[in-house]
C-alpha cells in the first residue's frame, strides 16, 4: 500500500515509518520539523519506497494514498505549551485537512489520540467509555481538548461521510529517538542520571504512570489500522503501573548510578493516576505489550548514552580546532 504518516519524523512516527517500510509498503513521511527531526528518518532516505515531505498539516495537501496515520502534533507539555494556539490549530485544522484527504481518496485514517483525553481521572484504570475529567481552560487544554475535538471530528466524518476511521488513545510511550529536551519524565530522568545530576520529581512522586515501549505501541497502531470495523477509540498502552519515584529508581538501576531526588511543585492539571484498561485492545486486536519496563529502559538508556557521548566527542573536536 501507499501510506501517509504525518508527524513521521517524530519519535513514534519514525519508528512507524521504519516498520511500514519493512513490511513492503510505500511510505510518505510528512513533517514540519517543529518537534520532528530529520535525523530520525535520515537513514530511510536511501530506500526507494520512502519519501520525505516538509509540510504543515494546518495547510491542505493533495496526495494519493491508501492509509493515513495522523501523528502530527507536539506531544510533550514543553512543546505543546510553547505555542498553544498552534497546538489547537494542528489538532483541529490538521485533523480536518487529513479527514478531507481521506474522504477524497477513500483512504482509511488513524488518529493518534492520547490518554490525556481522560484528564485527571476519577475512574481508574481508564476505560474507553470513561468521558474524562479535563480542564477546558487550563494550560494543558490546547493539547487535551485539542485531541478531544480531533476525536469528535473523526467520529463525525465517519457518521456523516462514511470515512473509515480508527482512534488510538496512546498512553505514555518511551524508547530510542525521544528528544532530550522534550520534558517528559523518562527522557528527563535518563538525561539527568547519565549526567550525574539530581533527578527532578514533581509533587511527591506518588503520582502514577504506565510506560509502553515504542515497538509495542507501533505493533498496536498497525493492528488497529488493519482491523476491520473498529471506529470507537481503543486504548494502547502498558497496563503495568509505576509511581514516578519507582521509575526514578528503575532508571538509576539501569544507568548504574545513584543520584539525589529533587522535589519540585506539581504542574497545573498534572494527572495523579494514569493506567490503561486494554481489554478492548486484547479482545479486538489480540494485542498486549510484551517488553517489560527494565528491558525497554536498557535500550533507551543505550540510545541516550550514545547521543551524550557523540555530543561530548563533537565538543572536544571543536575545542581542538
ChimeraX attribute file (.defattr): number of C-alpha atoms within 10 A of each C-alpha:
attribute: neighborCount
match mode: 1-to-1
recipient: residues
	/A:1	12
	/A:2	18
	/A:3	23
	/A:4	25
	/A:5	25
	/A:6	26
	/A:7	29
	/A:8	32
	/A:9	32
	/A:10	30
	/A:11	23
	/A:12	23
	/A:13	26
	/A:14	24
	/A:15	21
	/A:16	25
	/A:17	27
	/A:18	16
	/A:19	16
	/A:20	20
	/A:21	17
	/A:22	10
	/A:23	10
	/A:24	11
	/A:25	15
	/A:26	21
	/A:27	26
	/A:28	21
	/A:29	25
	/A:30	24
	/A:31	26
	/A:32	21
	/A:33	15
	/A:34	14
	/A:35	21
	/A:36	25
	/A:37	19
	/A:38	18
	/A:39	12
	/A:40	19
	/A:41	22
	/A:42	12
	/A:43	10
	/A:44	17
	/A:45	12
	/A:46	10
	/A:47	11
	/A:48	10
	/A:49	14
	/A:50	20
	/A:51	15
	/A:52	18
	/A:53	13
	/A:54	13
	/A:55	16
	/A:56	18
	/A:57	25
	/A:58	20
	/A:59	12
	/A:60	15
	/A:61	12
	/A:62	11
	/A:63	13
	/A:64	14
	/A:65	19
	/A:66	16
	/A:67	22
	/A:68	24
	/A:69	25
	/A:70	25
	/A:71	23
	/A:72	29
	/A:73	29
	/A:74	23
	/A:75	18
	/A:76	17
	/A:77	17
	/A:78	13
	/A:79	17
	/A:80	22
	/A:81	18
	/A:82	12
	/A:83	12
	/A:84	18
	/A:85	13
	/A:86	17
	/A:87	25
	/A:88	22
	/A:89	17
	/A:90	25
	/A:91	29
	/A:92	22
	/A:93	18
	/A:94	23
	/A:95	25
	/A:96	21
	/A:97	18
	/A:98	27
	/A:99	28
	/A:100	18
	/A:101	20
	/A:102	23
	/A:103	18
	/A:104	13
	/A:105	14
	/A:106	17
	/A:107	22
	/A:108	20
	/A:109	26
	/A:110	26
	/A:111	26
	/A:112	19
	/A:113	28
	/A:114	22
	/A:115	22
	/A:116	25
	/A:117	24
	/A:118	22
	/A:119	23
	/A:120	17
	/A:121	20
	/A:122	14
	/A:123	15
	/A:124	12
	/A:125	15
	/A:126	21
	/A:127	19
	/A:128	18
	/A:129	9
	/A:130	14
	/A:131	15
	/A:132	18
	/A:133	15
	/A:134	20
	/A:135	15
	/A:136	13
	/A:137	9
	/A:138	12
	/A:139	16
	/A:140	22
	/A:141	23
	/A:142	24
	/A:143	27
	/A:144	23
	/A:145	22
	/A:146	25
	/A:147	27
	/A:148	22
	/A:149	17
	/A:150	24
	/A:151	27
	/A:152	13
	/A:153	17
	/A:154	25
	/A:155	21
	/A:156	14
	/A:157	19
	/A:158	17
	/A:159	13
	/A:160	8
	/A:161	12
	/A:162	12
	/A:163	22
	/A:164	24
	/A:165	26
	/A:166	28
	/A:167	25
	/A:168	25
	/A:169	22
	/A:170	23
	/A:171	23
	/A:172	23
	/A:173	21
	/A:174	23
	/A:175	25
	/A:176	21
	/A:177	22
	/A:178	21
	/A:179	18
	/A:180	17
	/A:181	13
	/A:182	18
	/A:183	14
	/A:184	18
	/A:185	19
	/A:186	24
	/A:187	23
	/A:188	18
	/A:189	26
	/A:190	25
	/A:191	19
	/A:192	18
	/A:193	24
	/A:194	18
	/A:195	13
	/A:196	13
	/A:197	16
	/A:198	15
	/A:199	24
	/A:200	18
	/A:201	20
	/A:202	19
	/A:203	16
	/A:204	13
	/A:205	19
	/A:206	15
	/A:207	17
	/A:208	18
	/A:209	23
	/A:210	21
	/A:211	25
	/A:212	25
	/A:213	24
	/A:214	26
	/A:215	21
	/A:216	18
	/A:217	26
	/A:218	19
	/A:219	16
	/A:220	24
	/A:221	25
	/A:222	16
	/A:223	16
	/A:224	25
	/A:225	23
	/A:226	14
	/A:227	12
	/A:228	12
	/A:229	11
	/A:230	16
	/A:231	19
	/A:232	14
	/A:233	21
	/A:234	28
	/A:235	25
	/A:236	32
	/A:237	29
	/A:238	27
	/A:239	20
	/A:240	14
	/A:241	17
	/A:242	20
	/A:243	17
	/A:244	22
	/A:245	19
	/A:246	14
	/A:247	23
	/A:248	24
	/A:249	17
	/A:250	18
	/A:251	28
	/A:252	19
	/A:253	15
	/A:254	18
	/A:255	17
	/A:256	10
	/A:257	13
	/A:258	16
	/A:259	16
	/A:260	11
	/A:261	16
	/A:262	12
	/A:263	14
	/A:264	12
	/A:265	9
	/A:266	15
	/A:267	12
	/A:268	10
	/A:269	14
	/A:270	14
	/A:271	18
	/A:272	17
	/A:273	22
	/A:274	27
	/A:275	25
	/A:276	26
	/A:277	19
	/A:278	21
	/A:279	16
	/A:280	16
	/A:281	20
	/A:282	16
	/A:283	10
	/A:284	14
	/A:285	20
	/A:286	12
	/A:287	20
	/A:288	19
	/A:289	20
	/A:290	11
	/A:291	15
	/A:292	13
	/A:293	19
	/A:294	14
	/A:295	11
	/A:296	18
	/A:297	25
	/A:298	16
	/A:299	15
	/A:300	24
	/A:301	23
	/A:302	16
	/A:303	15
	/A:304	21
	/A:305	17
	/A:306	12
	/A:307	14
	/A:308	16
	/A:309	11
	/A:310	12
	/A:311	12
	/A:312	12
	/A:313	12
	/A:314	12
	/A:315	12
	/A:316	11
	/A:317	10
	/A:318	9
	/A:319	8
	/A:320	7
	/A:321	6
